Amino acid sequence: MRIAEVTRNTKETQIRVRLNLDGTGAAKLSTGIPFLEHMLDQVARHALLDLEIDAKGDLHIDAHHTVEDIGITLGQALAKAIGDKAGVRRFGHAYVPLDEALSRVVIDFSGRPGLEYHVTFPRALIGEFDVDLVEQFFQGFVNHALVTLHVDNLRGDNAHHQCETMFKAFARALRMAAEPDPRAAGAVPSTKGTL
């Protein structure tokens, strides 16, 4: 079973993430940030992973530390659950539309952190959620999952739609990359023999 649980405690946040890569899409989320929970629910549902996140952070300051640290802890949990990456597809990609918005996400379980994030939002807030924090979430995730991630919002003029297409595309790409490859015969998908 590809299951991991990670706890991260700092002076700013206390976060626990439990992840089952071979789940059914169930999510149990408590972060104090409703819009982020909506996006993380999309990740669980469309990646078909089970995700539990319990996070308490210094939201009286703002949501920055909590969002970034959730990304970090989720990345750590993914790295732990995926293990040595033997027998997985390694690469994943997805295009996802929502009305006028369209996003593309490509992921590589490369063992090297790298984020290419190309998104322009038409406004700074979705409700009370600062859209700058989307990039911070993905940067924290990438740094600790040790993946290469390209996130491109190709079009859209509704910030909620743009954001939702990114998270859904991220989920579908992650699902593809983490899937067992029946032709791989348990081999690590790299000419180096390790990732």
N, CA and C atoms as a LAMMPS dump frame, in Angstrom:
ITEM: TIMESTEP
0
ITEM: NUMBER OF ATOMS
585
ITEM: BOX BOUNDS ff ff ff
-5.0000000000000000e+02 5.0000000000000000e+02
-5.0000000000000000e+02 5.0000000000000000e+02
-5.0000000000000000e+02 5.0000000000000000e+02
ITEM: ATOMS id mol type element x y z
1 1 1 N 0.846 -1.198 0
2 1 2 C 0 0 0
3 1 3 C 0.879 1.245 0
4 2 1 N 0.536 2.191 -0.863
5 2 2 C 1.308 3.43 -0.961
6 2 3 C 0.627 4.502 -0.109
7 3 1 N 0.894 4.404 1.185
8 3 2 C 0.275 5.267 2.182
9 3 3 C 1.366 5.962 2.97
10 4 1 N 1.156 7.231 3.285
11 4 2 C 2.123 7.957 4.11
12 4 3 C 1.387 8.937 5.004
13 5 1 N 1.965 9.183 6.155
14 5 2 C 1.476 10.214 7.062
15 5 3 C 2.666 11.053 7.501
16 6 1 N 2.511 12.361 7.424
17 6 2 C 3.586 13.289 7.769
18 6 3 C 3.014 14.389 8.66
19 7 1 N 3.772 14.733 9.687
20 7 2 C 3.399 15.837 10.569
21 7 3 C 4.48 16.903 10.498
22 8 1 N 4.059 18.14 10.421
23 8 2 C 4.986 19.28 10.402
24 8 3 C 4.53 20.281 11.459
25 9 1 N 5.39 20.555 12.418
26 9 2 C 5.075 21.512 13.473
27 9 3 C 6.125 22.613 13.501
28 10 1 N 5.671 23.846 13.352
29 10 2 C 6.553 25.001 13.463
30 10 3 C 5.884 25.994 14.413
31 11 1 N 6.529 27.13 14.631
32 11 2 C 5.919 28.173 15.458
33 11 3 C 4.747 28.829 14.745
34 12 1 N 4.652 28.607 13.423
35 12 2 C 3.591 29.225 12.63
36 12 3 C 2.438 28.285 12.303
37 13 1 N 2.744 26.99 12.157
38 13 2 C 1.718 26.02 11.743
39 13 3 C 1.915 24.667 12.407
40 14 1 N 0.815 23.944 12.52
41 14 2 C 0.827 22.541 12.93
42 14 3 C -0.018 21.793 11.899
43 15 1 N 0.633 20.896 11.166
44 15 2 C -0.032 20.266 10.025
45 15 3 C 0.199 18.759 10.056
46 16 1 N -0.884 18.017 9.786
47 16 2 C -0.791 16.567 9.609
48 16 3 C -1.438 16.226 8.279
49 17 1 N -0.711 15.477 7.449
50 17 2 C -1.231 15.019 6.157
51 17 3 C -1.149 13.508 6.122
52 18 1 N -2.245 12.865 5.767
53 18 2 C -2.27 11.426 5.52
54 18 3 C -2.736 11.224 4.091
55 19 1 N -1.985 10.417 3.346
56 19 2 C -2.193 10.266 1.908
57 19 3 C -2.172 8.796 1.536
58 20 1 N -3.169 8.371 0.76
59 20 2 C -3.202 7.019 0.19
60 20 3 C -3.289 7.183 -1.318
61 21 1 N -2.182 6.879 -2.005
62 21 2 C -2.136 7.052 -3.459
63 21 3 C -3.087 6.123 -4.199
64 22 1 N -3.483 5.049 -3.559
65 22 2 C -4.358 4.072 -4.207
66 22 3 C -5.75 4.115 -3.579
67 23 1 N -6.238 5.309 -3.357
68 23 2 C -7.52 5.489 -2.688
69 23 3 C -8.687 5.568 -3.655
70 24 1 N -9.747 6.212 -3.186
71 24 2 C -10.986 6.306 -3.951
72 24 3 C -11.408 7.741 -4.226
73 25 1 N -10.611 8.701 -3.757
74 25 2 C -10.949 10.103 -3.955
75 25 3 C -11.575 10.753 -2.75
76 26 1 N -11.474 10.117 -1.586
77 26 2 C -12.072 10.666 -0.365
78 26 3 C -11.167 11.735 0.236
79 27 1 N -11.781 12.796 0.733
80 27 2 C -11.021 13.876 1.365
81 27 3 C -11.647 14.243 2.698
82 28 1 N -10.78 14.447 3.689
83 28 2 C -11.194 14.943 5.005
84 28 3 C -10.247 16.099 5.317
85 29 1 N -10.766 17.322 5.227
86 29 2 C -9.925 18.508 5.233
87 29 3 C -10.364 19.493 6.309
88 30 1 N -9.399 19.953 7.093
89 30 2 C -9.658 20.978 8.087
90 30 3 C -8.454 21.91 8.114
91 31 1 N -8.564 23.053 7.43
92 31 2 C -7.438 23.969 7.295
93 31 3 C -7.756 25.38 7.765
94 32 1 N -9.026 25.707 7.909
95 32 2 C -9.405 27.082 8.212
96 32 3 C -9.419 27.978 6.986
97 33 1 N -9.166 27.389 5.807
98 33 2 C -9.131 28.158 4.554
99 33 3 C -10.094 27.482 3.566
100 34 1 N -11.351 27.891 3.546
101 34 2 C -12.365 27.186 2.754
102 34 3 C -12.031 27.042 1.269
103 35 1 N -11.509 28.084 0.633
104 35 2 C -11.225 27.964 -0.799
105 35 3 C -10.12 26.936 -1.049
106 36 1 N -9.093 26.928 -0.223
107 36 2 C -8.033 25.934 -0.374
108 36 3 C -8.601 24.524 -0.191
109 37 1 N -9.499 24.358 0.762
110 37 2 C -10.127 23.038 0.953
111 37 3 C -10.905 22.624 -0.289
112 38 1 N -11.575 23.564 -0.928
113 38 2 C -12.291 23.278 -2.178
114 38 3 C -11.317 22.776 -3.244
115 39 1 N -10.141 23.408 -3.339
116 39 2 C -9.138 22.99 -4.324
117 39 3 C -8.53 21.628 -3.957
118 40 1 N -8.25 21.404 -2.694
119 40 2 C -7.668 20.121 -2.264
120 40 3 C -8.662 18.974 -2.42
121 41 1 N -9.95 19.278 -2.267
122 41 2 C -10.981 18.271 -2.527
123 41 3 C -10.947 17.863 -3.996
124 42 1 N -10.696 18.824 -4.887
125 42 2 C -10.553 18.511 -6.315
126 42 3 C -9.359 17.582 -6.546
127 43 1 N -8.256 17.853 -5.845
128 43 2 C -7.063 17.015 -5.994
129 43 3 C -7.377 15.579 -5.595
130 44 1 N -7.974 15.39 -4.44
131 44 2 C -8.304 14.029 -3.986
132 44 3 C -9.243 13.342 -4.978
133 45 1 N -10.292 14.037 -5.375
134 45 2 C -11.314 13.443 -6.241
135 45 3 C -10.757 13.051 -7.598
136 46 1 N -9.975 13.935 -8.203
137 46 2 C -9.541 13.7 -9.575
138 46 3 C -8.229 12.921 -9.673
139 47 1 N -7.466 12.87 -8.591
140 47 2 C -6.276 12.01 -8.564
141 47 3 C -6.61 10.621 -8.036
142 48 1 N -7.85 10.457 -7.551
143 48 2 C -8.282 9.203 -6.926
144 48 3 C -7.336 8.782 -5.806
145 49 1 N -6.993 9.765 -4.987
146 49 2 C -6.228 9.459 -3.785
147 49 3 C -7.056 9.858 -2.575
148 50 1 N -6.804 9.206 -1.46
149 50 2 C -7.47 9.572 -0.215
150 50 3 C -6.565 10.55 0.512
151 51 1 N -7.147 11.637 0.967
152 51 2 C -6.359 12.727 1.526
153 51 3 C -7.004 13.237 2.806
154 52 1 N -6.209 13.228 3.869
155 52 2 C -6.624 13.845 5.129
156 52 3 C -5.616 14.939 5.456
157 53 1 N -6.124 16.136 5.695
158 53 2 C -5.267 17.241 6.096
159 53 3 C -5.91 17.942 7.281
160 54 1 N -5.141 18.018 8.358
161 54 2 C -5.553 18.775 9.545
162 54 3 C -4.491 19.843 9.752
163 55 1 N -4.865 21.093 9.584
164 55 2 C -3.891 22.184 9.665
165 55 3 C -4.409 23.307 10.547
166 56 1 N -3.522 23.761 11.404
167 56 2 C -3.792 24.943 12.22
168 56 3 C -2.625 25.889 12.002
169 57 1 N -2.951 27.124 11.636
170 57 2 C -1.889 28.078 11.359
171 57 3 C -2.221 29.459 11.861
172 58 1 N -1.283 30.374 11.671
173 58 2 C -1.44 31.746 12.153
174 58 3 C -2.291 32.568 11.179
175 59 1 N -3.53 32.144 11.034
176 59 2 C -4.438 32.81 10.089
177 59 3 C -4.796 34.217 10.528
178 60 1 N -4.547 34.556 11.792
179 60 2 C -4.782 35.926 12.248
180 60 3 C -3.803 36.895 11.573
181 61 1 N -2.671 36.356 11.074
182 61 2 C -1.728 37.186 10.314
183 61 3 C -2.181 37.201 8.86
184 62 1 N -2.116 36.052 8.208
185 62 2 C -2.73 35.809 6.91
186 62 3 C -2.591 34.324 6.621
187 63 1 N -2.977 33.907 5.428
188 63 2 C -2.996 32.468 5.114
189 63 3 C -1.679 31.964 4.527
190 64 1 N -0.7 32.84 4.342
191 64 2 C 0.521 32.471 3.628
192 64 3 C 1.227 31.275 4.241
193 65 1 N 1.552 31.326 5.523
194 65 2 C 2.305 30.236 6.153
195 65 3 C 1.54 28.922 6.08
196 66 1 N 0.238 28.977 6.299
197 66 2 C -0.57 27.751 6.312
198 66 3 C -0.628 27.126 4.928
199 67 1 N -0.87 27.93 3.909
200 67 2 C -0.969 27.403 2.54
201 67 3 C 0.375 26.819 2.104
202 68 1 N 1.449 27.559 2.316
203 68 2 C 2.774 27.075 1.919
204 68 3 C 3.141 25.794 2.668
205 69 1 N 2.871 25.757 3.965
206 69 2 C 3.245 24.584 4.76
207 69 3 C 2.383 23.373 4.438
208 70 1 N 1.15 23.582 4.021
209 70 2 C 0.34 22.461 3.535
210 70 3 C 0.956 21.912 2.255
211 71 1 N 1.391 22.789 1.357
212 71 2 C 2.086 22.333 0.153
213 71 3 C 3.335 21.536 0.491
214 72 1 N 4.121 22.033 1.43
215 72 2 C 5.346 21.338 1.861
216 72 3 C 5.016 19.958 2.413
217 73 1 N 4.048 19.894 3.307
218 73 2 C 3.726 18.633 3.976
219 73 3 C 3.096 17.641 3.011
220 74 1 N 2.266 18.124 2.102
221 74 2 C 1.708 17.251 1.073
222 74 3 C 2.823 16.704 0.182
223 75 1 N 3.783 17.54 -0.174
224 75 2 C 4.924 17.08 -0.965
225 75 3 C 5.725 16.016 -0.242
226 76 1 N 5.952 16.201 1.058
227 76 2 C 6.673 15.204 1.847
228 76 3 C 5.91 13.881 1.891
229 77 1 N 4.595 13.973 2.045
230 77 2 C 3.778 12.761 2.092
231 77 3 C 3.801 12.027 0.756
232 78 1 N 3.733 12.773 -0.347
233 78 2 C 3.797 12.13 -1.662
234 78 3 C 5.135 11.422 -1.852
235 79 1 N 6.224 12.105 -1.52
236 79 2 C 7.557 11.511 -1.686
237 79 3 C 7.674 10.22 -0.865
238 80 1 N 7.121 10.237 0.326
239 80 2 C 7.178 9.055 1.19
240 80 3 C 6.308 7.928 0.627
241 81 1 N 5.115 8.27 0.152
242 81 2 C 4.185 7.254 -0.356
243 81 3 C 4.664 6.631 -1.661
244 82 1 N 5.273 7.419 -2.528
245 82 2 C 5.69 6.919 -3.844
246 82 3 C 6.968 6.091 -3.746
247 83 1 N 7.758 6.321 -2.71
248 83 2 C 8.955 5.508 -2.477
249 83 3 C 10.009 5.692 -3.562
250 84 1 N 10.578 4.58 -4.025
251 84 2 C 11.669 4.664 -5.014
252 84 3 C 11.16 4.83 -6.445
253 85 1 N 9.85 4.898 -6.612
254 85 2 C 9.189 5.146 -7.906
255 85 3 C 9.293 3.975 -8.871
256 86 1 N 9.712 2.823 -8.364
257 86 2 C 9.792 1.632 -9.219
258 86 3 C 8.408 1.259 -9.726
259 87 1 N 8.314 1.042 -11.036
260 87 2 C 7.087 0.552 -11.643
261 87 3 C 6.021 1.583 -11.916
262 88 1 N 6.301 2.879 -11.686
263 88 2 C 5.296 3.906 -11.984
264 88 3 C 5.55 4.5 -13.37
265 89 1 N 4.566 5.22 -13.873
266 89 2 C 4.699 5.824 -15.199
267 89 3 C 5.691 6.998 -15.201
268 90 1 N 5.867 7.661 -14.103
269 90 2 C 6.787 8.778 -13.885
270 90 3 C 6.28 10.103 -14.44
271 91 1 N 5.816 10.141 -15.665
272 91 2 C 5.356 11.372 -16.296
273 91 3 C 3.826 11.409 -16.324
274 92 1 N 3.279 12.59 -16.151
275 92 2 C 1.84 12.749 -16.265
276 92 3 C 1.504 14.122 -16.807
277 93 1 N 0.39 14.212 -17.497
278 93 2 C -0.032 15.495 -18.061
279 93 3 C -1.54 15.521 -18.168
280 94 1 N -2.097 16.721 -18.141
281 94 2 C -3.546 16.86 -18.282
282 94 3 C -3.894 18.27 -18.728
283 95 1 N -4.907 18.35 -19.566
284 95 2 C -5.574 19.604 -19.893
285 95 3 C -6.955 19.523 -19.259
286 96 1 N -7.367 20.592 -18.575
287 96 2 C -8.703 20.605 -17.968
288 96 3 C -9.364 21.948 -18.247
289 97 1 N -10.586 21.921 -18.811
290 97 2 C -11.353 23.155 -19.006
291 97 3 C -12.393 23.33 -17.902
292 98 1 N -12.795 24.546 -17.691
293 98 2 C -13.987 24.864 -16.905
294 98 3 C -14.549 26.142 -17.515
295 99 1 N -15.629 25.988 -18.259
296 99 2 C -16.219 27.096 -18.994
297 99 3 C -15.145 27.778 -19.854
298 100 1 N -14.851 29.045 -19.599
299 100 2 C -13.899 29.772 -20.452
300 100 3 C -12.437 29.499 -20.111
301 101 1 N -12.187 28.854 -18.979
302 101 2 C -10.812 28.66 -18.504
303 101 3 C -10.266 27.313 -18.967
304 102 1 N -8.965 27.29 -19.228
305 102 2 C -8.287 26.066 -19.641
306 102 3 C -6.872 26.077 -19.071
307 103 1 N -6.503 24.989 -18.409
308 103 2 C -5.154 24.866 -17.854
309 103 3 C -4.52 23.556 -18.265
310 104 1 N -3.184 23.591 -18.33
311 104 2 C -2.379 22.408 -18.631
312 104 3 C -1.373 22.238 -17.492
313 105 1 N -1.255 21 -16.996
314 105 2 C -0.257 20.681 -15.978
315 105 3 C 0.501 19.446 -16.43
316 106 1 N 1.814 19.509 -16.307
317 106 2 C 2.699 18.395 -16.654
318 106 3 C 3.603 18.148 -15.457
319 107 1 N 3.746 16.869 -15.07
320 107 2 C 4.557 16.518 -13.904
321 107 3 C 5.538 15.412 -14.26
322 108 1 N 6.692 15.47 -13.638
323 108 2 C 7.73 14.443 -13.787
324 108 3 C 8.253 14.128 -12.402
325 109 1 N 8.172 12.865 -12.008
326 109 2 C 8.753 12.432 -10.734
327 109 3 C 10.269 12.311 -10.91
328 110 1 N 10.894 13.42 -11.179
329 110 2 C 12.289 13.47 -11.608
330 110 3 C 13.292 13.307 -10.482
331 111 1 N 12.872 13.548 -9.246
332 111 2 C 13.818 13.597 -8.143
333 111 3 C 14.494 14.95 -8.029
334 112 1 N 14.081 15.902 -8.883
335 112 2 C 14.643 17.255 -8.882
336 112 3 C 13.501 18.258 -8.785
337 113 1 N 13.551 19.143 -7.784
338 113 2 C 12.47 20.125 -7.66
339 113 3 C 12.581 21.212 -8.717
340 114 1 N 11.496 21.454 -9.418
341 114 2 C 11.458 22.531 -10.404
342 114 3 C 10.029 22.917 -10.691
343 115 1 N 9.728 24.206 -10.59
344 115 2 C 8.381 24.701 -10.867
345 115 3 C 8.444 25.75 -11.962
346 116 1 N 7.655 25.53 -13.004
347 116 2 C 7.375 26.547 -14.021
348 116 3 C 5.898 26.887 -13.88
349 117 1 N 5.623 28.095 -13.443
350 117 2 C 4.261 28.515 -13.118
351 117 3 C 3.935 29.742 -13.955
352 118 1 N 2.993 29.601 -14.873
353 118 2 C 2.656 30.688 -15.792
354 118 3 C 1.145 30.95 -15.734
355 119 1 N 0.79 31.843 -14.833
356 119 2 C -0.62 32.134 -14.575
357 119 3 C -0.764 33.634 -14.346
358 120 1 N -1.738 34.226 -15.011
359 120 2 C -2.09 35.625 -14.766
360 120 3 C -3.56 35.67 -14.367
361 121 1 N -3.801 36.083 -13.146
362 121 2 C -5.177 36.188 -12.661
363 121 3 C -5.732 37.581 -12.928
364 122 1 N -7.037 37.708 -13.194
365 122 2 C -7.626 39.025 -13.446
366 122 3 C -7.876 39.822 -12.175
367 123 1 N -7.777 39.154 -11.024
368 123 2 C -7.974 39.872 -9.76
369 123 3 C -7.113 39.218 -8.679
370 124 1 N -6.947 39.923 -7.585
371 124 2 C -6.026 39.481 -6.533
372 124 3 C -6.658 38.515 -5.543
373 125 1 N -7.975 38.518 -5.442
374 125 2 C -8.65 37.698 -4.434
375 125 3 C -9.759 36.861 -5.065
376 126 1 N -9.904 35.644 -4.539
377 126 2 C -11.084 34.821 -4.804
378 126 3 C -11.787 34.732 -3.457
379 127 1 N -12.852 35.496 -3.298
380 127 2 C -13.419 35.663 -1.965
381 127 3 C -12.376 36.35 -1.096
382 128 1 N -11.927 35.655 -0.04
383 128 2 C -10.867 36.193 0.822
384 128 3 C -9.525 35.533 0.552
385 129 1 N -9.46 34.664 -0.448
386 129 2 C -8.231 33.913 -0.73
387 129 3 C -7.333 34.69 -1.68
388 130 1 N -6.096 34.928 -1.264
389 130 2 C -5.102 35.647 -2.062
390 130 3 C -4.563 34.716 -3.143
391 131 1 N -4.758 35.067 -4.415
392 131 2 C -4.355 34.179 -5.511
393 131 3 C -2.84 33.974 -5.585
394 132 1 N -2.046 34.878 -4.998
395 132 2 C -0.596 34.678 -4.956
396 132 3 C -0.22 33.393 -4.211
397 133 1 N -1.09 32.948 -3.339
398 133 2 C -0.784 31.764 -2.526
399 133 3 C -0.851 30.469 -3.323
400 134 1 N -1.477 30.483 -4.491
401 134 2 C -1.525 29.281 -5.329
402 134 3 C -0.107 28.887 -5.732
403 135 1 N 0.671 29.858 -6.182
404 135 2 C 2.054 29.564 -6.557
405 135 3 C 2.86 29.103 -5.343
406 136 1 N 2.617 29.717 -4.187
407 136 2 C 3.341 29.316 -2.973
408 136 3 C 3.022 27.874 -2.597
409 137 1 N 1.759 27.469 -2.764
410 137 2 C 1.376 26.078 -2.504
411 137 3 C 2.151 25.13 -3.413
412 138 1 N 2.138 25.421 -4.712
413 138 2 C 2.815 24.531 -5.656
414 138 3 C 4.338 24.536 -5.448
415 139 1 N 4.913 25.689 -5.096
416 139 2 C 6.36 25.736 -4.843
417 139 3 C 6.724 24.89 -3.63
418 140 1 N 5.956 24.987 -2.57
419 140 2 C 6.206 24.152 -1.392
420 140 3 C 6.082 22.674 -1.716
421 141 1 N 5.061 22.327 -2.488
422 141 2 C 4.856 20.938 -2.885
423 141 3 C 6.045 20.422 -3.691
424 142 1 N 6.43 21.163 -4.718
425 142 2 C 7.512 20.763 -5.623
426 142 3 C 8.823 20.567 -4.859
427 143 1 N 9.142 21.51 -3.978
428 143 2 C 10.403 21.457 -3.245
429 143 3 C 10.543 20.207 -2.398
430 144 1 N 9.422 19.683 -1.921
431 144 2 C 9.485 18.557 -0.984
432 144 3 C 9.036 17.235 -1.593
433 145 1 N 8.277 17.29 -2.678
434 145 2 C 7.949 16.06 -3.41
435 145 3 C 9.085 15.679 -4.348
436 146 1 N 9.976 16.637 -4.62
437 146 2 C 11.091 16.448 -5.555
438 146 3 C 10.58 16.057 -6.941
439 147 1 N 9.691 16.908 -7.443
440 147 2 C 9.133 16.71 -8.779
441 147 3 C 9.379 17.954 -9.616
442 148 1 N 9.325 17.788 -10.926
443 148 2 C 9.289 18.91 -11.856
444 148 3 C 7.821 19.117 -12.227
445 149 1 N 7.362 20.344 -12.119
446 149 2 C 5.947 20.637 -12.346
447 149 3 C 5.813 21.879 -13.209
448 150 1 N 5.064 21.745 -14.311
449 150 2 C 4.737 22.878 -15.175
450 150 3 C 3.242 23.14 -15.048
451 151 1 N 2.902 24.348 -14.655
452 151 2 C 1.503 24.758 -14.509
453 151 3 C 1.281 25.943 -15.434
454 152 1 N 0.405 25.769 -16.413
455 152 2 C 0.106 26.823 -17.374
456 152 3 C -1.397 27.031 -17.463
457 153 1 N -1.847 28.237 -17.112
458 153 2 C -3.224 28.586 -17.395
459 153 3 C -3.238 29.194 -18.794
460 154 1 N -3.856 28.492 -19.717
461 154 2 C -3.807 28.88 -21.123
462 154 3 C -4.81 29.97 -21.463
463 155 1 N -5.933 29.984 -20.749
464 155 2 C -6.904 31.058 -20.936
465 155 3 C -7.876 31.058 -19.769
466 156 1 N -8.575 32.165 -19.635
467 156 2 C -9.571 32.291 -18.581
468 156 3 C -9.657 33.714 -18.099
469 157 1 N -10.863 34.134 -17.739
470 157 2 C -11.023 35.475 -17.173
471 157 3 C -11.798 35.453 -15.866
472 158 1 N -12.063 34.265 -15.35
473 158 2 C -12.683 34.109 -14.039
474 158 3 C -11.658 33.412 -13.149
475 159 1 N -11.192 34.098 -12.116
476 159 2 C -10.099 33.579 -11.288
477 159 3 C -10.45 32.254 -10.621
478 160 1 N -11.694 32.094 -10.196
479 160 2 C -12.11 30.829 -9.587
480 160 3 C -12 29.697 -10.607
481 161 1 N -12.493 29.928 -11.812
482 161 2 C -12.405 28.91 -12.862
483 161 3 C -10.954 28.582 -13.202
484 162 1 N -10.124 29.609 -13.314
485 162 2 C -8.708 29.385 -13.609
486 162 3 C -8.07 28.487 -12.548
487 163 1 N -8.295 28.844 -11.317
488 163 2 C -7.688 28.105 -10.212
489 163 3 C -8.186 26.663 -10.183
490 164 1 N -9.465 26.48 -10.376
491 164 2 C -10.027 25.131 -10.335
492 164 3 C -9.485 24.269 -11.472
493 165 1 N -9.316 24.849 -12.656
494 165 2 C -8.743 24.049 -13.749
495 165 3 C -7.306 23.655 -13.448
496 166 1 N -6.555 24.524 -12.789
497 166 2 C -5.17 24.182 -12.44
498 166 3 C -5.113 23.018 -11.453
499 167 1 N -5.927 23.071 -10.416
500 167 2 C -5.895 22.011 -9.41
501 167 3 C -6.427 20.69 -9.962
502 168 1 N -7.447 20.756 -10.803
503 168 2 C -7.949 19.522 -11.415
504 168 3 C -6.923 18.936 -12.377
505 169 1 N -6.282 19.774 -13.162
506 169 2 C -5.246 19.284 -14.079
507 169 3 C -4.064 18.722 -13.301
508 170 1 N -3.695 19.377 -12.215
509 170 2 C -2.643 18.87 -11.335
510 170 3 C -3.005 17.472 -10.83
511 171 1 N -4.237 17.306 -10.414
512 171 2 C -4.695 16.013 -9.903
513 171 3 C -4.615 14.928 -10.972
514 172 1 N -5.099 15.24 -12.161
515 172 2 C -5.096 14.231 -13.23
516 172 3 C -3.679 13.885 -13.674
517 173 1 N -2.796 14.878 -13.73
518 173 2 C -1.4 14.617 -14.094
519 173 3 C -0.718 13.776 -13.025
520 174 1 N -0.974 14.108 -11.769
521 174 2 C -0.405 13.348 -10.657
522 174 3 C -0.877 11.896 -10.691
523 175 1 N -2.159 11.72 -10.947
524 175 2 C -2.719 10.364 -11.043
525 175 3 C -2.038 9.556 -12.153
526 176 1 N -1.845 10.169 -13.307
527 176 2 C -1.205 9.478 -14.42
528 176 3 C 0.236 9.095 -14.079
529 177 1 N 0.983 10.035 -13.514
530 177 2 C 2.393 9.789 -13.22
531 177 3 C 2.58 8.729 -12.139
532 178 1 N 1.663 8.678 -11.176
533 178 2 C 1.786 7.745 -10.047
534 178 3 C 1.231 6.358 -10.355
535 179 1 N 0.507 6.216 -11.464
536 179 2 C -0.087 4.921 -11.807
537 179 3 C 0.986 3.865 -12.044
538 180 1 N 0.74 2.658 -11.578
539 180 2 C 1.652 1.564 -11.932
540 180 3 C 1.624 1.327 -13.437
541 181 1 N 2.8 1.137 -14.006
542 181 2 C 2.93 0.852 -15.429
543 181 3 C 3.088 -0.655 -15.582
544 182 1 N 2.094 -1.343 -16.134
545 182 2 C 2.156 -2.805 -16.213
546 182 3 C 3.298 -3.318 -17.079
547 183 1 N 3.826 -2.483 -17.959
548 183 2 C 4.928 -2.916 -18.825
549 183 3 C 6.298 -2.658 -18.207
550 184 1 N 6.332 -1.946 -17.077
551 184 2 C 7.613 -1.558 -16.476
552 184 3 C 8.275 -2.682 -15.693
553 185 1 N 7.507 -3.702 -15.355
554 185 2 C 8.034 -4.862 -14.617
555 185 3 C 8.763 -4.449 -13.344
556 186 1 N 8.251 -3.4 -12.675
557 186 2 C 8.828 -2.978 -11.406
558 186 3 C 10.114 -2.189 -11.516
559 187 1 N 10.521 -1.832 -12.735
560 187 2 C 11.764 -1.094 -12.915
561 187 3 C 11.565 0.393 -12.617
562 188 1 N 12.632 1.048 -12.173
563 188 2 C 12.607 2.487 -11.998
564 188 3 C 12.669 3.125 -13.395
565 189 1 N 11.748 4.034 -13.719
566 189 2 C 11.692 4.595 -15.073
567 189 3 C 12.764 5.655 -15.331
568 190 1 N 14.007 5.215 -15.363
569 190 2 C 15.118 6.12 -15.628
570 190 3 C 16.316 5.292 -16.103
571 191 1 N 17.052 5.826 -17.071
572 191 2 C 18.268 5.136 -17.524
573 191 3 C 19.345 5.157 -16.441
574 192 1 N 19.203 6.056 -15.451
575 192 2 C 20.15 6.088 -14.342
576 192 3 C 19.909 4.932 -13.369
577 193 1 N 18.677 4.39 -13.392
578 193 2 C 18.328 3.343 -12.441
579 193 3 C 17.837 3.858 -11.112
580 194 1 N 17.761 5.172 -10.978
581 194 2 C 17.262 5.782 -9.754
582 194 3 C 16.675 7.15 -10.067
583 195 1 N 15.724 7.566 -9.269
584 195 2 C 15.127 8.903 -9.414
585 195 3 C 15.133 9.593 -8.061
